[in-house]
């Protein structure tokens, strides 16, 4: 059975350049682009109004943004090599700069925050994965994972932290996916299956599965317990740039270079919805957290058309 999603709202020209990253909290969607500003759109209103704009957040723009599961901390990575940590001031519901990190050239590309916002993982240009504790006044690097074998020294294109904090996953330019055990501080699995660059990796909410996708146009799904590839989701005809699990782990969202966004049923191993509002690249797609104000499932996309497009599950879909 297919699912139906309707275009709930389009924010045209949400940024003046390509939108490269989207983060979603219980209250808002935060987006970054090739321009210097971070924009925050509220999700409680039907017009998804611009609630806050942070001017000159990154001088030459930002390529990744990540939110903690509790929605209180956001991290953004700029093209200048800087990392910025933003905290939500609950009394004003505004985002304020909390910390700025300057790890150095090549030290930061993809980023991911832990559920509680205490830890930040980032990939590097030479294939390492660094994990920082950002809970104190000064960030402390607590782990530095080295990639091994054929993937050693290969650009880290994507990263994710499991919601239970136990694992870090990274995807690399040569198609390799690594899974690290944070408690033991070492490599758990080197996952094969995709021979082309990995653009996105994402843990399921229950930490039982890991999805990876990229230039092959295929989504590989792995079992976390044994590191076995359990499924290939086939349907995209172009590079897959972004992945996002819904809150239950039943559905996976994917955005592609050809402008298509797809919803996948993990149980059926099949695509249940496809939308294409643009023929330009979708750099980022994200499910919105379920709230008491919105019972319908929703997701948002952003990319080269510079717009944020919000989708809502059709009644009875």
C-alpha positions in Angstrom: 0.0 0.0 0.0 1.3 3.4 -0.9 1.3 6.5 1.3 0.2 9.9 0.3 1.8 13.2 1.3 0.6 16.6 0.4 2.6 19.8 -0.1 1.7 21.7 3.1 3.7 24.8 2.4 6.6 26.1 0.3 9.0 28.8 1.6 10.3 30.2 -1.7 13.8 31.7 -1.6 14.3 30.6 2.0 18.0 31.3 1.3 19.7 33.2 -1.5 21.9 30.2 -2.4 21.6 26.4 -2.3 20.3 24.9 1.0 22.9 22.3 2.0 21.7 21.3 5.5 18.5 21.0 7.5 18.0 20.3 11.2 14.6 19.7 12.9 13.6 20.2 16.5 10.2 19.9 18.2 9.6 23.6 17.5 11.5 24.6 14.4 13.5 23.8 11.3 17.0 25.3 11.0 18.7 25.5 7.7 22.1 26.5 6.3 23.3 27.3 2.8 26.1 28.8 0.8 25.2 32.2 2.3 26.3 33.3 5.8 23.0 33.2 7.6 21.2 30.5 9.5 17.4 30.6 9.2 15.0 29.2 11.8 11.4 28.6 10.7 8.8 27.7 13.3 6.8 24.5 12.7 3.8 25.3 14.9 2.3 27.7 12.4 0.7 26.8 9.1 2.9 29.2 7.2 6.1 28.0 8.8 7.1 31.6 9.5 10.7 32.8 9.8 11.1 33.0 13.6 14.8 34.0 13.6 17.7 34.7 11.3 21.2 34.5 12.6 23.2 36.9 10.4 26.8 36.1 9.5 26.8 32.8 11.4 29.4 31.5 8.9 31.3 34.0 6.8 31.5 31.8 3.7 28.4 29.7 4.3 27.8 26.3 6.0 27.5 22.8 4.6 26.1 20.7 7.5 23.9 21.3 10.5 22.8 18.9 13.2 20.3 19.1 16.1 20.4 17.1 19.4 17.4 14.8 19.9 16.1 16.9 22.8 16.1 20.0 20.5 18.2 22.2 22.8 21.6 22.1 21.0 22.5 22.6 17.3 25.9 22.4 15.7 26.8 23.9 12.3 29.9 23.4 10.1 31.1 26.1 7.9 33.1 26.1 4.6 35.8 28.1 6.4 36.5 25.0 8.6 34.8 26.3 11.7 32.4 24.5 14.0 29.7 26.5 15.9 27.5 25.3 18.8 24.2 27.0 19.3 22.0 26.7 22.4 18.3 27.4 22.7 17.4 30.1 25.2 14.0 28.6 26.4 12.8 31.9 27.9 13.0 33.7 24.6 13.0 30.6 22.3 16.0 32.2 20.4 19.2 30.4 19.4 22.4 31.9 20.8 26.1 31.1 20.0 27.4 28.9 22.8 30.8 27.8 21.6 33.0 28.1 18.5 35.6 25.6 17.5 38.4 26.0 14.9 39.8 22.5 14.5 41.8 23.4 11.4 41.7 22.9 7.6 40.4 19.4 6.6 39.4 18.6 10.2 35.6 19.0 9.8 33.2 17.9 7.1 30.1 16.0 8.1 28.9 16.4 11.7 26.4 14.7 14.1 25.2 15.5 17.6 24.2 13.0 20.2 20.7 12.7 21.6 21.5 14.8 24.6 23.7 17.3 22.8 26.7 16.4 24.9 28.8 14.8 22.1 29.7 15.9 18.6 31.2 13.6 15.9 32.9 14.9 12.7 34.6 13.4 9.8 37.9 14.7 8.3 39.4 14.9 4.8 41.9 12.1 5.6 39.3 9.6 6.9 39.5 10.1 10.6 36.4 10.5 12.8 36.7 12.7 15.8 34.3 12.8 18.8 34.2 15.7 21.2 32.6 16.3 24.5 31.1 19.7 24.1 29.2 19.9 27.4 31.8 21.9 29.2 33.2 25.4 28.7 35.8 24.1 26.3 35.2 21.2 23.9 37.4 18.1 24.6 38.3 15.6 22.0 37.6 12.2 23.7 38.0 9.9 20.7 39.8 9.8 17.4 39.0 6.8 15.2 41.3 5.8 12.4 39.9 4.1 9.4 41.7 0.9 8.3 42.2 -1.3 5.3 41.3 0.0 1.8 39.5 2.9 3.3 42.4 4.3 5.3 42.9 8.0 4.7 39.8 8.3 2.5 37.7 11.4 2.8 34.9 11.0 5.4 31.7 12.2 3.6 29.1 11.4 6.2 28.6 10.5 9.9 26.0 9.7 12.5 25.8 9.0 16.2 23.3 6.4 17.5 20.5 7.7 19.8 21.7 5.5 22.6 25.2 6.9 22.3 26.9 3.6 21.8 27.9 3.8 18.2 29.4 6.1 15.6 29.0 5.4 11.9 30.9 7.0 9.0 30.6 6.8 5.2 33.6 7.5 2.9 34.5 8.6 -0.6 35.4 5.0 -1.6 32.1 3.5 -0.6 33.2 2.1 2.7 31.0 2.3 5.8 32.6 2.0 9.3 30.8 1.3 12.6 32.7 2.2 15.8 31.9 1.1 19.3 32.0 4.2 21.5 32.1 2.3 24.8 35.1 0.2 23.7 36.6 3.0 21.6 37.3 0.8 18.6 36.1 -0.4 15.2 33.2 -2.8 15.4 32.4 -3.5 11.7 33.7 -2.5 8.3 30.6 -2.7 6.1 30.8 -3.4 2.4 28.1 -3.3 -0.2 28.4 0.1 -1.9 31.4 0.7 -4.1 30.7 4.4 -4.8 31.0 7.4 -2.5 28.6 7.4 0.6 26.8 10.7 1.0 24.6 9.8 4.0 24.6 7.4 6.9 21.7 7.2 9.4 20.9 5.1 12.5 17.3 4.0 13.1 15.7 5.3 16.3 15.9 2.0 18.0 19.6 1.6 16.9 18.8 -1.8 15.3 19.6 -0.7 11.8 22.0 1.5 9.9 21.2 3.0 6.4 23.8 4.2 4.0 23.5 5.7 0.5 25.3 7.8 -2.0 26.4 7.8 -5.7 25.3 4.3 -6.4 21.6 5.4 -6.1 21.0 2.4 -3.8 20.2 2.5 -0.1 21.9 -0.3 1.9 20.3 -1.3 5.2 22.5 -3.1 7.7 21.6 -5.1 10.9 23.4 -3.5 13.8 23.8 -6.7 15.8 25.8 -8.7 13.3 26.8 -6.0 10.7 25.0 -7.9 7.9 23.4 -6.1 5.0 19.7 -7.0 5.2 18.3 -5.0 2.2 19.0 -2.9 -0.8 16.4 -0.2 -1.5 16.4 0.4 -5.2 14.5 3.2 -7.0 16.5 6.4 -7.3 18.2 7.1 -10.6 20.7 9.6 -9.3 23.0 10.2 -6.3 21.3 10.0 -2.9 22.4 13.0 -0.9 20.4 12.7 2.4 18.7 10.1 4.6 16.3 10.5 7.6 14.4 7.9 9.7 10.9 8.7 11.0 10.3 8.5 14.8 9.2 4.9 14.8 11.9 3.5 12.4 9.2 2.2 10.1 9.9 4.6 7.3 13.1 6.0 5.7 13.3 9.3 3.8 15.8 9.8 1.0 16.6 12.9 -1.1 18.3 12.7 -4.5 20.4 14.8 -6.9 17.6 14.7 -9.4 15.2 16.5 -7.1 13.1 13.5 -6.0 12.3 12.6 -2.4 11.2 9.1 -1.6 9.6 7.4 1.4 10.5 3.8 2.0 8.8 1.1 4.0 11.5 -0.8 5.9 9.2 -3.8 6.6 8.3 -4.1 2.9 11.6 -3.0 1.5 9.9 -0.8 -1.0 9.2 2.8 -1.9 5.7 3.9 -0.8 5.8 7.5 -2.0 7.7 9.7 -4.4 7.6 13.5 -4.8 9.3 15.8 -7.1 8.6 19.5 -6.7 11.9 20.4 -8.5 14.4 19.0 -11.0 17.2 20.5 -9.0 19.3 18.7 -6.5 17.9 18.0 -3.0 20.9 18.3 -0.6 18.9 17.7 2.6 15.7 16.0 3.7 14.4 15.6 7.2 11.4 14.2 9.1 9.9 16.6 11.6 9.5 15.2 15.1 6.0 14.3 16.1 4.4 16.7 18.5 1.1 17.1 20.3 0.3 20.0 17.9 0.9 17.9 14.8 -0.5 14.4 14.7 0.2 14.0 11.0 3.6 12.8 9.8 5.6 15.6 8.2 8.9 16.1 6.4 10.9 19.0 4.8 13.3 19.2 1.9 15.8 21.7 0.8 18.3 22.0 -2.0 19.5 23.8 -5.2 16.0 25.5 -5.7 16.7 27.5 -2.5 13.3 26.7 -1.1 12.1 24.8 1.9 9.2 22.5 1.0 7.1 21.0 3.8 5.0 17.8 3.2 2.2 16.5 5.4 0.8 13.0 5.4 -2.7 12.9 3.8 -5.5 12.0 6.1 -6.0 8.3 6.0 -2.7 7.8 4.1 
